[in-house]
């Protein structure tokens, strides 16, 4: 009887176990699939992919600086003698460029319209279109604006621009064009000191009457100091002092012989300051007192001389009389003995 019950129970147990496993597996599978809305639109049949042809590009047209000179003659005349105008023809650049193997990468800053793909350029030097862009058809009705900011200058003057970014000028929003005439490439003032005093008026009052100004130095001699160059700056990587900070190297550049004699300088400065505070009337009185003392000493010396002579004469008379008496006495005694 027990065997019969066991025989009936085992299949049912197996079925139940399998059924439960399938039920659990189906539930897990259903949860793992995200729900999607039913789309009755039939999928399009795959088609062969047609390659797209590259659109032809039009090379920019550079008119050249002479075309700009027809209307902007004064600007052109100021520009044509600058380093920008002669950036390619400069003997220094030609020498260093040849020494570096005539690398075409240098032409991106020393020419206009340089194409790195072909190695060709439109114009020698940094012309108007280097900053304003290629000539715009319809100009002057269509303007050729240029965004005057440091990023434009940084295209070639990266080292200088990086220095400027670390300066207080950059923090105050004072960009390159605030100090530099971009066409003439000169400071926007007759001198560097005059340019600086446009903003730094308080500092200029003390500098103008200082020893540095009297020696012919300008603000830039200290605030834009850079060590003397011993070699040509190939690649343009050279310090230009555009952080405007003054370091010890600026002082050593001129005062290298006295950099270790500060204590002596302080001592001498104290003596000079003390001398300048002495009252002239006191000095005159001191001189008169010393002259009076000298005169008194001379008089005392004269009196002493005469007194000594008088005393010597009196003593001489007395001593001479005594000596004469003794001598005469002895002579008389000798004469009496002979008799």
Secondary structure, DSSP 8 states (H G I E B T S, - for coil): -HHHHHHHHHHHHHHHHHHHHHHHHHHHHHHHS-------S-----------------------HHHHHTT-HHHHHHHTTSTTTTTTT-HHHHHHHHHTT--GGGHHHHEES-BTTTTB-SEES--HHHHH-S--TTTTTS------SHHHHHTT-HHHHHHHHTSHHHHTT--GGGTEETTTTEESSSSHHHHHHTT-HHHHHHHHTSHHHHTT--HHHHHT-----SS--GGG-----TT----HHHHHHHHTTSTT-HHHHHHHHHHHHHHHTS-HHHHHHHHHHHHHHHHHHHHHHHHHHHHHHHHHHHHHHHHHHHHHHHHHHHHHHHHHHH-
